[in-house]
């Protein structure tokens, strides 16, 4: 094993042209200590997997790391697949040729990885548009459709810690790749033997590399504004609302400040977190799902007496808020609650304006709160479930547009992890458009004498009180995948009879597909009281995630009693799960 690791390390050293990453490995090989060998083993015991969404890993030298050579190899595989899939376009030079677009976020080496990928595409004859500076993931999705590209890449590790980077691969409809293309791309990536390369100057001279910014920025911003329902309300009342915003050292400030500012809204951006910074120095995790990530924004919100505090993650696809409460502080709104509020506002607005088609439906993931279905049904609309990940929401959208599965009219897409899609021009979650619509929604309910929390309580009275539980257990190192697989297989072989003392009436195993859902390593337990508990290994991190969503009817005891009942149920379920996976 040791000799094999050294051989792989020396092979990498020969091939890596980036001196920084090459020297990292050269130093470890030269040290020859046990600690160095352990580090080499971690860097070379496997290749960083090009999964169904792309790449994600720790930045550094080695085949199990994010670096220039790994990015180039993955992009060569993607380019080869695109050429084989569209042979007629591959033969065309000039108008009608194969095209790609690449964006990147504020993480370390994002710009370098983006250019490396662009030059691989160019070397393969694929005309590539590269953003001049950091841009958010939803704009990349928009750009694919706007520019008529065949594929796209965004270099990002989303909300992961600073040591990570990665990239997501996109198809020609602006969504992340799904079957059969995902497996086809993976096969080509794994088969790469030779990487075609070209210099930046040559790519520019041949017109195979085109640097872009406002050509996409301005149409994207204009599109976001068209998704609003009551622009006249914003114009009339904008001065009454104050917004504090943080991009968490990422890509969001450019568009959030511009779009909301153009609408006349006062946006105060947290100054310490406004500029892109791959160290994310003011937060432990640059993730609006984490309460601590909003600490600075909430403090500024309290000082400025803000009506809403907003945050986007580094690539601005996730969006979170906090709103003033009656106790004088701020309440963090969960991803599930935000999804409910936006669903309610969208359906209500369409209905009020006489624009809600008869066959309307929203889409959410199988681990998202069941309350959203109740909201959709309240307005006479549907709610269709899909696997976790916005590429599956986009897949449903595509089928409906093609007249499949009843050809429903897509209204809205969301998942519990702070992802929302309120437009069809983008095929991934969009924190920018969510911010604009949330500002309008805040104004709308303010005009009715209500806060967003007041509206949420109204919906609890209609749909029942819903609460969710999330548990994540990390399994680091080479043995991690085996441990995770063992936990999932044990649940499959010996599923529990109860969870939290409540009988399990149905088990849904989606490993080989179920109920019209594609295969996915997910187990779901349906409890007698309507609670649903789901377990799935993460597709991007070494962890298993558990989700529970339960409902308590708001009866004579009021909302407080319903909340207490939900808490009791979830505490008992939490205890049972942790007895299996450990604390």
Secondary structure, 3 states (H helix, E strand, C coil): CHHHHHHHHHHHHHHCCCHHHHHHHHHHHHHCCHHHHHHHHHHHCCCCCCCCCEEEEEECCCCCCECHHHHHHHHHHHHHHHHHHCHHHHCCCCCCCCEEEEEECCCCCHHHHHHHHHHHHHHCCCEEEEECCCCCHHHHHHHHHHHCCCEEEEECCCCCCCCEEEEEEECCCCCECCCCHHHHHHHHHHCCCCCCCCCHHHHHHCCCEEEECHHHHHHHHHHHHHCCCCHHHHHHHHHHCEEEEECCCCCCHHHHHHHHHHCCCEEEECHHHCCCCCCCCCCCCCCCCCHHHHHHHHHHHHHHCCCEEEEECCCCCEEEEEEECCCCCEEEECHHHHHHHHHHHHHHHHHHCCCCCCCEEEEEECCCCCHHHHHHHHCCCEEEEECCCHHHHHHHHHHHHCCCCCCCEEEEEEECCCEEECCCCCCCCCHHHHHHHHHHHHHHHHHCCCCHHHHHHHHHHHHCEEEEEEEEEECCCCCHHHHHHHHHHHHHHCCCCEECCEEEEEEEECCCCECCECCCCEEEEEECCCCEEEEEECCCCCEEEEEEEEEECCCCCHHHHHHHHHHHHHHHHHHHHHHHHCC
